[in-house]
Structure formats: C-alpha cells, structure tokens
Amino acid sequence: MKKILIVTLISGALAACASDPASEQDGAKVEERKPTVVDRQPVKPADDDATKGLKDDSLSASALRDPKNILSKRSVYFDYDSNVVKDEFRPLVTAHARYLQQNAKAKMRIEGNADDRGSREYNLALGQRRADAVKQMLQLLGARADQIEAVSFGEEKPKCKDAAEACWAQNRRGDIAYPSNGE
C-alpha cells in the first residue's frame, strides 16, 4: 500500500511540473525606448544689483576683504535638512564664481556645516552635500572644478551653540574660504 501511495504522489508531482507548450503564455512584451535628452540649461548669473555693479577691478584679491564688496560675504545658509541653495544666495555665489573665473590661480574651499540635530554621521554627510551644492553652482556659473574643494565639518564648527531655531539656522551653512589668500 505504501509503495502505491508513493508512486501515485511522485507521478502526480511530475505531472504538475510538466508543461504544455500550447498553454504557455507569452512573456511580457519589451517596449523599445529611445533615450531622452534632457535640456540642461546652464545656471545664468543673477541679474541682481549686487552683481551688476561688479567690475573687473572689484574682483581683485583686495575685494575679498572689503566689507562693502559682496565678495566679503562668505556664508550660504540652508533650510533645515536641505542642501538646496536658496535664491537669495545666488548673487553671492555668482560673485564668487566670477572672482574665480577672473583669477585663474585662486583656490576656494567650501566648508559644509550642519546644526547639531541628527547623528554625527548624518550631519557630516549633510554638510558634504551642502558644500557640493555650492561647488556645483559655482561650476555651472563658470568656475573650474580644480579651483574648488568641498569639505564637511558636520556639526563640529557651530557659529552658535544655543538650542533654538535661530541658532540652528546659523549653523546650517556652507562657508566660503580662500586658503591661498590667508583666510
């Protein structure tokens, strides 16, 4: 009796595994697609009064220290948990890109920072994304990649240490430094 039962089970299993070519379904159809070309428009310099007044002589190394010159401003601030450069900082980034274009030997370091909320690892990564965002915008505006270094300090270099939104907002930034000019 056991032998008959085993033979029946095995033959049933084999019958279930057999396929009937007539009953097989066609596979999913493959759709042919052509790669799409994305129009990548270069970032245009801001048509802001802050950059319109920049002349070639205002892009000299001394302009970096002149408090009346936009080049003396060195921080790009970000929203919470964001690495998107805000429109209000476009004139600042544009001015620094023009400076780098006209001073081919100039080098810049962008230091990405974050507030102290989140883990140390997360804040280091967020600071790097912020520094990279500023670097990318500078490059789109004409600066060369070899002129710019992007680094992250995460939460290690706060401007403010209070546990309040106004303070945290000061720490969410990308700082621009020109190490070759002693800064």
C-alpha positions, 0 to 999 in steps of 0.5 A, a space after each residue: 500500500 505504501 509503495 502505491 501511495 508513493 508512486 501515485 504522489 511522485 507521478 502526480 508531482 511530475 505531472 504538475 511540473 510538466 508543461 504544455 507548450 500550447 498553454 504557455 503564455 507569452 512573456 511580457 512584451 519589451 517596449 523599445 525606448 529611445 533615450 531622452 535628452 534632457 535640456 540642461 540649461 546652464 545656471 545664468 548669473 543673477 541679474 541682481 544689483 549686487 552683481 551688476 555693479 561688479 567690475 573687473 577691478 572689484 574682483 581683485 584679491 583686495 575685494 575679498 576683504 572689503 566689507 562693502 564688496 559682496 565678495 566679503 560675504 562668505 556664508 550660504 545658509 540652508 533650510 533645515 535638512 536641505 542642501 538646496 541653495 536658496 535664491 537669495 544666495 545666488 548673487 553671492 555665489 555668482 560673485 564668487 564664481 566670477 572672482 574665480 573665473 577672473 583669477 585663474 590661480 585662486 583656490 576656494 574651499 567650501 566648508 559644509 556645516 550642519 546644526 547639531 540635530 541628527 547623528 554625527 554621521 548624518 550631519 557630516 554627510 549633510 554638510 558634504 552635500 551642502 558644500 557640493 551644492 555650492 561647488 556645483 553652482 559655482 561650476 555651472 556659473 563658470 568656475 573650474 572644478 580644480 579651483 574648488 574643494 568641498 569639505 564637511 565639518 558636520 556639526 563640529 564648527 557651530 557659529 552658535 551653540 544655543 538650542 533654538 531655531 535661530 541658532 540652528 539656522 546659523 549653523 546650517 551653512 556652507 562657508 566660503 574660504 580662500 586658503 591661498 589668500 590667508 583666510 
